[in-house]
C-alpha cells in the first residue's frame, strides 16, 4: 500500500515539474514568436520534447524523485539545482549541435526564470504535504528496536521525535535488561522480539546490539530475511568519531570511513567556484575599480606607503598563498614578526580604523577569490605563526584546510572575529569552521554573505 502511494507521489512530483518547465518554455516562445503557422506549432512541440526527455533522464540520474525517508530538506534542493544546472547545459548544447538557433538565448533564460520560482513553490508544497501525510498513522512503517544501550535510546528518541521519517516504534527488545536501570522500557528478550514481529506485521528491525553479539545479530538477520522484514544495523562508533560515516565497497569488502565533506563532491565544488568567479568579478569591476584609487590617495596623504598589504597565509591543503588587503597600519611586519591587532592598537592609522570597522580592508581579497586562492565563504585564513601556535592544541584545527579559505565565514558571521585573545575564542571559531565544512550548502553560503553584509553596514565593534 505504501509503495503504491510512494509511486503516485513520484509521478505527481514529476508531472508537476514537467508542466511548470514546459509552461515556462511555451510562455517564453509565445511572447517572442508568431504562432499562427503550423511550422511554429511543430517547433514548439519539438522544443517541448527536448525539454521533457532531458528532464526525465537527468531527474532520475540525479535521484531527484527518490523522496528518501531520511533525506534532508537541503539534500532535496541540492538534487533539484544539480538537475537544473545540467539541464540548462543540455538544452544549450542541443541548440548548438542541432543548429536550432530559433530557440534564442533570451527565450531559454526567460523560460528558466519562470520555472525556478514556481517549481520551488511547488516542491515546498509537496514537502509539507508529504510530511503531513507521513505524520498520519496510516502511513507509518511499523518497527522495533533490538538493543538497550545508548544507540538504542538515541534511535528510539529520533524516530519518535522526527515523525517525517515515517516510522512507528512498537517495541524495544533486549536479552540483558533491568527495568530499574534502563532509560527506555524493554518489552522482552530477543526471542520475544521474533514472536512480536510475527504477530504485529513488523516491517523494519533496527538492531542496536553491540557488534560483538554476532550470534544474536545473525539470528535476527536470518529471521528478518525469512519474514521479509527490512533489517538495519545501528552501530556504535561514537567512541571513535561522532560525525556521519560513509560506507564504500572495494570488491565485496566494506570500508567505513568518516563521511566526506560536501565540497569534496565535484559538482558542489564547481557550483561554488562558478559563483565565486561571477561574484568576485562583479565586486572587482563595480567596487574595487573606483574604491582602490580613492583608498590609495587617502593612504598616501595620511601615511606614505603601499596601498596593499600582502602576507603569507595557509590555504587549501595547507598550501601557502599571498593574501591581499588594504594597508591599515603604519608598519608592516614579516610572517615571523606577526602580532595580532588589539583594541586601540597604535600601529593602526585613523583611516585604517575606519576600513577595519566596516571590513573594507578585506575587499581586495576578492582578487584572491577570482585568482582561485580563496573562496567568498570559508574559514578565514590565519597567519602562519597563528597556525603553528594552535594546530597542536586545538582539536580539529587542521580540518579547516580541507576547503579554500574565505573572505568571510560562519565564525565571522557569528561574531567570532578580531583578536583571538585566548584558547576558548579560537576553539569557538574552529567549531564554527568545522560545522561549515561538514554541513556546506549553497544556501548556507548565501546566508553567511547576507549576515556579513548586515555586519558591514552596522560596523563591527571587533573590527580593530
Steps between C-alpha positions, in 0.01 A plus 500: 500500500777741598704419187199572279451840668872568470490431125199731468691771689799464265274515195320812630833671577638423154178605327495832687865570412437426132186716484681797658813452286310466172273792592809716551632418154162533327427837663846627401448376144151651482620850591798488264363325188190494278306174545249545219672251266516121529881512489510701820280247679726218380799697630334537843425124512863422411632726777254350749624151409864600553425661833288208627734215401808679639326580830372144555841347427693745719239494778533126545878507450539751785244326727266798488194277542623262770318678788715309749352484852821623658591756234548848641333814366835636373582173322169510312568849369862413416365222275264751338768762430742234376239372254410855395863601444575203272162541324593858405830377355325220308244736341768750395708210361204366300435844353864521389536140373168494311547861386152589624582867540132599499510408868695805609696550819242753623213251455690230692595732787146639528364144511727402790430826684131410485565139599720552808265696734187304409674164531643597840148587618372170357768297676458680832130417482584134430751482786248630755228277354726194519599575861138540603414177321778312677383636833167321459488152653394343170836572341746392771726200452484279809835434666669359810839573654720218628755615757493713814821703492565864419451454125166322551387787722610760241333308217171480691510871581573597137224284351247623757597866461543521123169370371603592146720189488172310493562231766290387794704311761277236658753348738858479631657160572823376657624191688690674780287763667380628833202736490637689800818613322384543140429837343249332269231243573594149385212286377676164499800296387610422142284188474202710605597750229464235231156395622399866524605560137286210378194608698517874416605506134828680574666645187841612635742383771758748630775291659702703753675202661879522558688370195659235725157331527551332161285191570198708605539740206528206258192338656298820458621556144405146401157544659447833320591350162258210546214736590574774241586755771749776426804464728708803599813493718560801729875484582652695786804691372460796736815410693698535175323776309171675573430622146338326199675204336503383139528140383679397180560160348838392366383191318293328769694654790309779684711797611352748748647850515397842630260647243677730252425871526242628245759710316702188415218432253602626155158645418471691830852632461429609141184687602691679776787589264267638230325715761839617635618609153179686412459669841867599533503638144201720584672632814826566313327684213225682690676582830878448502546675164412839654558431871866400464617840362305686770643286784845522340496882491367519859770260625773693318384828657477356854800267507729471200528135404353219290123471439493126552624276778610151397559216744549124475200294615417128491231401252353183352697190605719726717670653194636851548368794296528880515189670640413851384363780723486877507781616731360622833819537708801728501728196503489163329658199663639177358334163566738437792438845651119470488316646801118499515329838483353606834244759602647852470809352331742793437615341173153547341452829314187714528392395152594142591258504794216599267595237242520228767173597671302453178716212366597711197866396542398143406350593159824448298472132595239469225804507270625193691158344444505572126851354468392189691699525825187569704123466495241761593387287795723268699717486813702820531871442420716549808857633497765225488621580852146455637466165321821371657380614842155339492514195269638275775278623785156558342307189398419476125689822427653361180162386360433862402763457225290240316324787317610835360517783754234768470466877494234438764391192692246357740719584800520865391126516429443376856724773642823302553740737328780732602761414759515142631604598849470150645461131423121498554436761228705300249311182596166669425632617164614149409166346607322740263750432220468122532120524509511701176730248329290199605162661423575715196219593265460780247216642712731511804750705297228747402390530865857573615546762226179677604600496869841640407345784300275585797805502732689725257214752494475499880874524550685233695604583858775235472634654179816653646 
